[in-house]
Structure formats: structure tokens, C-alpha cells
Amino acid sequence: MLSTKKNLIQFLRKTSFIRARFISTIPYSSVTVSNPSWPDGSLLDKSIYATGLLNWLWDSWNNYCRTWWLIHLCGGKNKYGMFVGPIHSSNTSQSLYYMLHLAGKRSRPAGVVTGTYQEATWGDPNIIAKMASNLPSLGITPLSLLTSFGQGIKHLQLTRNSAIHPSSSSINQFHSEVVPFYSGANIKYPTDILLSTELTTRRTAILFWLEELEGFAVSLI
């Protein structure tokens, strides 16, 4: 049976792993800081390594969100060990299709999903907002959490997208919607922003993003 508590513990282990890879490192500057978990090599080598970590973090966040919705739609245990749902169908494939409908990706509410390639980006703040708005019984908490934590999550998404899928469109969006919110980074590769400073909180970018993800995840029931 799916469990929000188990899902949360697994996700927090992953964010802790990512945090350990970045704390006390300055891999994108001329300053050398010893860190055995950071590879030697060129700036490009380090950007490739950081891109892999970002991609894994983003995939982990998407899986966390996917499982949270499935727990409430198919049935499972919430963060406090109480049974919830099902409010739709105990069939995972049917509930995933309904999730796509809630996200505005399907016009009909009934159907089946046959592969993960058909699914949405469940961790995308825009997808979360659409689903929450279309499912009021569950949507109030996710919608309110987006107000508190949505910006960092969106910045993570756009940085990851521009690093994994570099194109004029993704790079331009990164520079217009992410870079202005941070200082101290000489941007050659999108991952160069990871150790810059978020202007409002004065937190290092990657730590700010991790805290936003964790704050959102811990607050969900």
C-alpha cells in the first residue's frame, strides 16, 4: 500500500544526498575548495556532473508528487498513518489518466495510461496548480503551498530544463525568468547559478531550492 510517510522519507533522503554534494563546494570559480564528492576536471566536466544531480533531483520530486496524488486517488496512508481514499479508482492506470485530465492534458476523465511517456511533469508548479484547482477536496493545501514554495521549485525546473535540453528557447527562459533573482554568478552554463545567492533569502541557490522542495513536501498530508 502506498504511504505518504514512506514516500516523504525516501524523498528527504534524496534531498539530503544532493545537499551533501553541494555544501562547501565552489566548483564554478577559480577558488579551489576540497570536496571528495566533487570530481576533478574542467568547468564543463563539473557542469555535466551538476546537471546529472539536478536531473536526478527533479525526477525525484516528480515521483514524489506523482505518488502523493495516487495515494489520495487510489487509496493509501497519509503522513499520519491514516487510511485515505480511494476517491477515484484503485486502478493506478485509470487514476493516472484522471490525473492527466485534472492537469488539463486530457479532455475526458476516463481512460488508461499505458506508459510513463504519456504522463505529465507532476512536479511542475503549473501542473500542481491545475490539478489542485480541479480537485477542491485535495487542492487547498497544494495551492497554498505553491504561494510559499513555488518560486524556488520553478527556478529549479527551468534551470534543469535548460541544462538537460539546451535550446535557444530554454536558455532564454532561464536567463529571463531565473537569473534576475540571483547574484554572484558568472553564467556560462545553466548550472553556474547553483552556488549563486538568491536575492530575497540570501541563501545559496541550490540550498534554497532544496529547502523549497522539502518545505512543500513536509507540509503535505
C-alpha positions in Angstrom: 0.0 0.0 0.0 1.3 3.4 -0.9 2.2 5.6 2.1 2.8 9.4 2.2 5.2 8.9 5.2 7.3 6.4 3.3 7.2 8.5 0.2 8.4 11.5 2.2 11.2 9.7 4.0 12.5 8.4 0.6 12.4 11.9 -0.9 14.1 13.6 2.0 16.9 11.0 1.8 17.5 12.1 -1.8 17.5 15.8 -1.0 20.0 15.1 1.8 22.2 13.3 -0.7 22.1 16.2 -3.1 22.8 18.7 -0.3 25.9 16.8 0.7 27.2 17.0 -2.8 27.0 20.8 -2.9 27.8 22.0 0.6 31.3 23.5 0.9 31.9 23.3 -2.8 32.7 26.1 -5.2 33.2 24.2 -8.5 32.4 27.0 -10.8 35.0 29.5 -9.9 38.8 29.8 -9.7 38.6 29.2 -6.0 39.6 25.6 -5.1 37.7 24.1 -2.2 38.4 20.5 -1.3 35.4 18.2 -1.6 35.9 14.5 -2.2 32.4 14.1 -3.7 33.1 16.6 -6.4 35.0 15.4 -9.5 38.2 17.0 -10.8 38.1 18.3 -14.3 37.1 21.2 -16.4 34.2 23.6 -15.8 32.3 21.6 -18.5 33.0 18.3 -16.7 31.7 19.8 -13.5 28.6 21.3 -15.2 27.8 17.8 -16.7 28.1 16.3 -13.2 25.9 19.0 -11.7 23.4 18.6 -14.5 23.1 14.9 -13.6 22.5 15.7 -10.0 19.9 18.3 -10.9 18.1 15.9 -13.2 18.0 13.2 -10.6 16.6 15.7 -8.0 13.9 16.9 -10.4 12.9 13.3 -11.3 12.8 12.5 -7.6 10.5 15.5 -7.0 8.2 14.5 -9.8 8.0 10.9 -8.5 7.2 12.3 -5.0 4.3 14.4 -6.4 3.0 11.6 -8.6 2.9 9.2 -5.6 1.2 11.8 -3.4 -1.7 12.2 -5.8 -2.0 8.5 -6.4 -2.2 7.9 -2.6 -5.3 10.1 -2.4 -6.9 9.0 -5.7 -6.2 5.2 -5.4 -6.1 4.9 -1.7 -3.3 4.6 0.8 -1.9 6.0 4.1 -1.4 9.7 4.7 1.6 11.2 6.6 0.0 10.3 9.9 -0.7 6.7 9.0 -4.4 7.2 8.5 -6.1 5.5 5.6 -7.3 7.9 2.8 -9.2 7.4 -0.4 -9.8 6.0 -2.8 -11.7 8.9 -4.2 -11.4 7.8 -7.8 -10.2 4.3 -8.7 -7.9 1.8 -7.1 -6.6 1.1 -10.6 -3.3 3.1 -10.9 -3.5 3.4 -14.7 -7.0 4.8 -14.6 -6.1 7.2 -11.8 -3.1 8.4 -13.7 -5.3 9.1 -16.7 -7.7 11.0 -14.4 -4.7 13.0 -13.1 -3.9 13.9 -16.7 -7.5 15.1 -17.1 -7.2 17.2 -13.9 -3.9 18.7 -15.3 -5.7 19.7 -18.5 -3.8 17.1 -20.6 -6.9 15.0 -21.5 -10.4 16.2 -22.4 -12.1 13.1 -21.0 -11.8 11.9 -17.4 -11.8 8.2 -18.1 -9.1 6.2 -19.8 -5.9 4.3 -19.1 -2.2 5.2 -19.2 0.0 2.5 -20.8 3.4 4.1 -20.3 5.2 6.8 -18.3 5.9 8.7 -21.6 2.2 9.5 -21.6 2.4 11.2 -18.2 2.7 14.8 -17.2 5.5 16.6 -15.3 3.8 16.1 -12.0 6.2 18.3 -10.1 5.7 21.3 -12.4 4.1 24.1 -10.3 1.7 24.8 -13.1 0.5 21.2 -13.2 0.1 21.1 -9.5 -2.0 24.3 -9.6 -4.2 23.0 -12.3 -4.8 19.7 -10.6 -5.4 21.3 -7.2 -7.9 23.8 -8.7 -9.8 20.9 -10.4 -9.9 18.8 -7.3 -11.0 21.1 -4.5 -11.2 18.4 -1.9 -7.5 17.9 -2.1 -6.4 21.1 -3.8 -6.4 23.7 -1.0 -3.2 22.6 0.6 -1.1 22.3 -2.6 -2.4 25.6 -3.8 -1.5 27.4 -0.6 1.9 25.7 -0.5 2.7 27.0 -4.0 2.4 30.5 -2.7 5.1 29.8 -0.1 7.4 27.5 -2.0 6.5 27.7 -5.7 9.2 30.1 -6.9 12.2 28.0 -5.9 10.6 24.9 -7.4 10.0 26.7 -10.7 13.6 28.0 -10.8 14.9 24.5 -10.3 12.7 23.3 -13.1 13.8 26.0 -15.6 17.5 25.5 -14.7 17.3 21.8 -15.0 15.4 22.1 -18.4 18.0 24.5 -19.8 20.8 22.2 -18.7 19.3 18.9 -19.9 17.5 20.3 -23.0 19.7 23.3 -24.1 18.0 25.3 -26.8 17.6 29.0 -27.6 14.1 28.8 -26.0 15.1 27.1 -22.8 18.2 29.2 -22.4 16.4 32.4 -23.0 13.7 31.4 -20.5 16.4 30.6 -17.9 18.0 34.0 -18.4 14.8 35.9 -18.2 12.9 34.0 -15.5 15.7 32.7 -13.2 18.9 34.7 -13.5 17.5 38.1 -12.4 16.6 36.6 -9.0 20.2 35.6 -8.1 23.5 37.4 -7.7 27.2 36.4 -7.8 27.2 34.0 -10.7 29.1 34.3 -14.0 26.8 32.3 -16.2 28.5 30.2 -18.8 26.4 27.0 -18.2 23.0 27.0 -16.6 24.4 25.1 -13.6 26.7 28.0 -12.9 23.8 29.5 -11.0 23.7 26.8 -8.4 26.1 28.4 -6.0 24.9 32.0 -6.6 22.8 33.9 -4.0 19.0 34.1 -4.0 18.3 37.8 -3.6 15.4 37.7 -1.1 16.6 35.0 1.3 20.3 35.4 0.7 20.5 31.6 0.5 22.7 29.7 -1.9 20.5 28.8 -4.9 20.7 25.0 -4.6 20.1 25.1 -0.9 17.2 27.5 -1.4 15.7 25.1 -3.9 16.2 22.1 -1.7 14.5 23.9 1.2 11.6 24.9 -1.0 11.1 21.3 -2.1 11.4 20.0 1.4 9.1 22.6 2.8 6.4 21.8 0.3 6.8 18.0 0.8 6.8 18.1 4.6 3.7 20.3 4.6 1.6 17.9 2.6 -0.6 15.4 4.5 
